[in-house]
C-alpha cells in the first residue's frame, strides 16, 4: 500500500534511510529537512513524500519527488529508500511505478532520477535500467573524485 507520509511515519522513515547504509550523515540531514518541510508545510507544492507499507502496515520504504523547478512537465525522484529487511520484495518497483502514474496523471512528460556511479550504487543503477530508464547524462567527479552523477530519464506517454 502506497500512501502519503504522515508525522507518525517519520521515525520509521529516518531509521530505514540510515539502515540502508547508502547515505552519508549530511545526505540524511537533507532527507530529514525535506521530510520536515513536507510534513510541516502541507500546502507547499515543491515536494511530495509517500511511503509503502508491508502487509502488517509497517513502513517498508519511502520516496520524495516533485516537479522540477522552471520546467514544464518534468518531475524529479529526489530520494527513495527501502528498508534493507524488505528489499527484493518489489517495494522499490511499486514506488517508482506509483510515481510514473502520478506524473502521467499530472500531465508530466519526463521523469528524472539521479544516482552515484560508485560500485556501491551498481544495484541501484541496474534497478533503474531494469525499469526502462535511460542513462541520459553522466557528470564526472560530481559528488567527489571518482564519483560521477548518473542521470536517468524516462519519457511519460
C-alpha positions in Angstrom: 0.0 0.0 0.0 1.4 3.4 -1.0 0.1 6.4 0.8 1.2 10.0 1.8 3.7 10.1 4.6 2.4 11.2 8.0 4.2 12.6 11.0 3.9 9.2 12.8 5.9 7.6 9.9 8.9 10.0 10.5 10.9 7.8 12.9 10.5 4.7 10.8 11.4 6.5 7.6 14.5 8.1 9.2 15.5 4.7 10.6 15.3 3.0 7.3 17.2 5.7 5.5 20.1 5.2 8.0 19.8 1.4 7.9 20.4 1.2 4.1 24.0 2.3 4.6 23.8 4.2 1.3 23.6 7.8 2.7 26.2 9.9 4.4 25.2 11.8 7.5 24.9 15.1 5.5 22.7 13.4 3.0 20.5 12.0 5.7 20.2 15.5 7.1 18.9 16.8 3.8 16.4 14.0 3.5 15.2 14.9 7.1 14.9 18.5 6.1 12.7 17.6 3.1 10.6 15.4 5.3 10.1 18.2 7.8 9.2 20.7 5.0 6.7 18.4 3.5 5.1 17.5 6.9 5.3 21.0 8.3 4.0 22.9 5.3 1.3 20.7 3.8 0.3 23.5 1.3 3.7 23.6 -0.3 3.9 22.1 -3.9 7.7 21.6 -4.2 7.9 18.1 -2.7 5.7 15.1 -2.1 6.5 12.1 0.1 4.9 8.8 0.0 5.6 5.6 1.9 5.0 2.0 1.0 3.7 -0.3 3.8 4.2 -4.0 4.1 1.3 -6.5 4.8 1.5 -5.7 8.5 1.2 -1.9 7.9 4.9 -1.2 8.8 6.8 1.3 6.6 8.9 -0.6 4.2 10.1 2.2 2.0 9.6 5.9 1.1 10.1 8.3 -1.7 10.4 12.1 -2.1 9.5 13.5 -5.5 8.4 16.8 -7.1 8.0 18.9 -10.1 11.4 20.2 -11.4 11.5 24.0 -10.9 11.4 26.1 -14.0 10.3 23.2 -16.3 7.1 22.3 -18.0 6.1 18.7 -17.2 9.4 17.5 -15.8 9.5 15.7 -12.4 12.3 14.5 -10.2 12.5 11.5 -8.0 14.7 13.1 -5.3 15.0 10.3 -2.6 14.0 6.7 -2.4 14.9 4.1 0.1 13.6 0.7 1.1 14.3 -0.9 4.4 17.1 -3.5 3.9 15.0 -6.1 5.6 12.3 -5.5 3.0 14.4 -5.3 -0.2 13.8 -7.6 -3.0 10.1 -7.8 -2.4 9.0 -5.3 -5.1 8.6 -2.2 -2.8 11.0 -0.1 -4.8 9.4 -1.0 -8.1 6.0 -0.2 -6.6 7.1 3.2 -5.5 8.6 4.1 -8.9 5.6 2.8 -10.8 3.3 4.8 -8.5 5.4 7.9 -9.3 5.2 7.2 -13.0 1.4 7.0 -12.8 1.3 10.2 -10.7 3.5 12.1 -13.3 1.2 10.9 -16.1 -1.9 12.0 -14.2 -0.3 15.4 -13.7 0.3 15.6 -17.5 4.1 15.3 -16.9 6.3 14.4 -19.8 9.6 13.4 -18.2 10.8 11.8 -15.0 14.4 12.3 -13.9 16.4 10.2 -11.4 20.0 10.7 -10.4 22.4 8.5 -8.5 26.1 7.8 -7.9 28.5 6.0 -10.2 30.3 4.2 -7.4 30.3 0.4 -7.1 28.1 0.6 -4.0 25.3 2.0 -6.3 25.7 -0.6 -9.1 22.5 -2.4 -7.9 20.6 0.9 -7.9 21.7 1.7 -11.5 20.7 -1.8 -12.6 17.3 -1.3 -10.9 16.6 1.8 -12.9 17.8 0.3 -16.1 15.5 -2.7 -15.4 12.6 -0.3 -15.1 13.4 1.0 -18.7 15.1 4.2 -17.6 17.8 5.5 -19.9 21.2 6.8 -18.8 20.9 10.3 -20.3 23.9 12.0 -18.7 26.9 11.5 -16.6 28.9 14.3 -14.9 32.3 13.1 -13.9 33.5 13.7 -10.3 30.3 15.5 -9.4 29.8 14.1 -5.9 33.5 13.6 -5.3 36.7 12.4 -7.0 35.7 9.3 -8.9 32.0 9.6 -8.1 30.0 10.7 -11.1 26.5 11.9 -11.1 24.5 9.5 -13.3 21.2 10.8 -14.6 18.4 8.6 -15.8 15.3 9.7 -17.6 12.0 8.2 -18.8 9.5 9.9 -21.1 5.9 9.5 -19.9 3.3 8.8 -22.5 
